[in-house]
Amino acid sequence: MKDVSWTRRQGNVTVNETSHQTRRASCFVCVALLSIAPLLSGCSDADKGRQLAAVAPVSQTPARGSLLGKPAKPAQPPQAPPPPPPTRPDQPPPGIDRGRWALAHQVRPWESVAVEGMGINCHMKTRWANGKVEIRLALLGPRESLQAFIRRVKAFHVRFKDAAGGQINEYTVPASDFQWAPATANNGVPTMQFESSAECPFELMDQAMHWSLYWDFN
C-alpha cells in the first residue's frame, strides 16, 4: 500500500501527516503480529518460519490460464445420413412376395425390338436393386446401318408397360451415349450399346410386363 503524506505548517512548526489509509494498514499489521505471537513463543526458528508461512495470506489471483480451461473443440460440420443398406434378394420388405423380390434382382432379358427397313434389332436387359433399375440396350446390325441410324437419332425413349398395356415409366437415353462394343461381342455382330441406371421403385418394376422403344430424329 502506498503511503500518502503531506506537510502542513502550524505557526513555526512543520508537521508531517500520513493518510488514514496508511494508519489503517499499520494497525492491521500490528494486530496480525500480536495474534500469532503466542504461537511463536517457545518455537525454534525453523518452526517459526513454518508457522508464519501457514498464517500468511494466500493469493486469490488464479494462475494464468486456469480460468480458460481446455480449448473448445471446433464445431463439426453436419454430416449426411448414411446410405441405406443394400437390398438382398432373400430379404424382401414386409408385405412383398419373396419370389417376386428375388426375380427383380436377377438379370431379365426382354423381347427384342426391330428397326424396320435397316436390319437393326434392339435388345434390352434389366436388373433391379437398391431402388434403381439397371438398363442395358444393344443395337445389333450391319455397321453401316448402325452408323447411319445413330447419326439420325437424337434420343431413345424406353417405355415400360403393365400387363394391360398401360405405361408405367419412361427413360430417355441420348443417342450420343451409345458406344461400340468389342468386336468379339455377340458372336462378332457389330453392336452399339448403352448401360446406365435410373431411380425406380420396386412396385413399378414389379408391374412391368412389356416394353417399347421410340426415338426422336434430329
N, C-alpha and C positions, 0 to 999 in steps of 0.2 A: 504494500500500500504506500503510495507516495505521500510524503509529508507536505502539508500545505502550511506555510508560515508567512507571517508578515511582521512588520515593525511599526510600532507607534510610539509616540513621544508623550510623556506626561511631564509637563514642565521641563526641567533639565534632565529627566531620567528617560532612558531608552528602554523600552520593554519589548522583548521578543515573545510572540504568542504563536501557538500552533492551532490548527483547526480541531473541532470536536471529533472529526474522523480519526485523526492521529491519536488523540487521547483515548478514544474508544478501542482502537486496536491495541494500544499498550495495556489497557485494563484486561482485555481478553487474553493476552499472552501471560499476564501475571496470574490470572485465575487458573489457566491451564497448568502452569508450573506448580502452583500450590496444590492442585488436585492430584498430581502424580508424585508429590514429594514424599508422602508416606510409603509409596510403593518402592521408591528408590533407596529408602533407608535400609541399611544392612545388606545391600546387594553389592556384588563386585562390579567392576567397570564394564565387563562384558555383559552381565545381566542387565545393568542399567541401560546399555545400548539397545538390547533386545526389547526391553520394556518401553523405551522411548519410541522405538520403531513400531511397537504394537499399538500405541495410542496415537501415533501420528495420523493426521487426516489423510484419507485416501483420495486420490484424484478421481473426480466424477467424469472426467473427459474420456470418452471411449477411444480406443485405439483407432488409428486411421484405417478406414475401410471396413470397420466392424459393423457399421450401420448399413452398409451396402448389401451385405450377404452375397450369395452366389449369383453370378450373372445369369439373367434370364435367357432361356433358350430361344433362338429365333423361331418365329411362327412358321409352322409348316403349311405349305400351300395345300388347298383342298385336293384330294385325290379322287379320281374317277372310280366308280364302283367296279369291282372285279367282274369280268365277263361271266356269263352263265356257264355252268359246266357243260361239256359236250354231251349231246344226246347219245343214248345207247340203244341199239336195235332190240335188246332184250328187256328194256325197262321203259315201257310207254307210260305217259302220264295217266292219272286216274280217269277212267271213262273211255279210254281209247283201246280199240281191239289190238291185241298183241300181234296178231298175224299181219294186219294192215300196216301197223307201225314198222314191223320188220321189213315188209315189202317195199316201203318207201325208201328205206336205207340201201336198197340194192340198186345196182345199175339196171335201168329199164330201157330197152330198145323200143322205138316207136316205128310205126309203118312209114315207109319211105314216100316222099312226095316227088313227082316228076315235073320237070320244067319242059313243057311241051314245045316241040319244034327245035330243041337244041341238044337233045340226047343227054340231058343232065338229070341226075337223081340226087335228091337231098335226103340225107339220113340224120336222125337225131337220137341221142341217148341222154337220159336224165338220171339224176340221183338226188334225193333229198336228205339233208342232215343239218341240224343246228339252226333251224329256221330259214334255211336257204335251199334253193333248187340249183343244182349244178347242171349246166346245159352244154352239150357238145353237138355242134352242127358240122356236117361234112357234105360238100358238093363234089360229086364224082362224075366225070365225063371227059370228053376229049379236051386236051389242053387249050386248043384254040377257042373252043366254045366257052370254057370256063373264063378265059381271059376277056372275051368279048362280053360275056354276061356280067361279070363283076364291074367292068368299066361302065356299063349302062345303068347299074342299080345303085341307088343312093343308100337304102337301108332295107333290112328284112324285118318282118313282124311275125313272131311266133305266138300263136294263139292256142291256149288250152281250152277244151270244151268238156262239159259233163256228158253223162250218158244220153241225155235228151238233145244234145247238140248246142246247148247254151254256153256262151263264152264265159269262162271263169277268170282268166287272166291273160295279159298280153305283155310280151317283152320285145323290145326293139333292139336290133343288132346292126350297127353301121357296117356297110359293105367293106369299108376300108379296114375293118378288124380281121377280115379273113386272111389267112396266111397259107402258103403252100406247105403241104405235109411232106415228110420224107418220101423219096422215090420208092422206098420199099413198102410203104403203107398200102393197105387194101389191094394186095397182090399186084402192085405196080400200076394200078389205075390212077391217073392224075387226080389229085384231091386237093381241094382248098377247104380249110377247116377253121372253126372258131370255138373257143372254150371260155366260159365265164360262169358266174353265179349271180343270183339275184334273190332279194328277200321274197319269201313265200311262206305263208302259214301252212302247217301240216294239213289242216282241214281242206284247204283249196287243192293242194296237190293230191290229196286222197280222193277227191271227186273227179280229177282229170282222167278222162277215158279216151279222148280223141285230141288231135291237134291239126292245125293247118298252117301253111306258110304263105305269106303275102310279101310283096316287095314294092318299093317305090322307085320309079325310074328317075334319072337326073333330068 
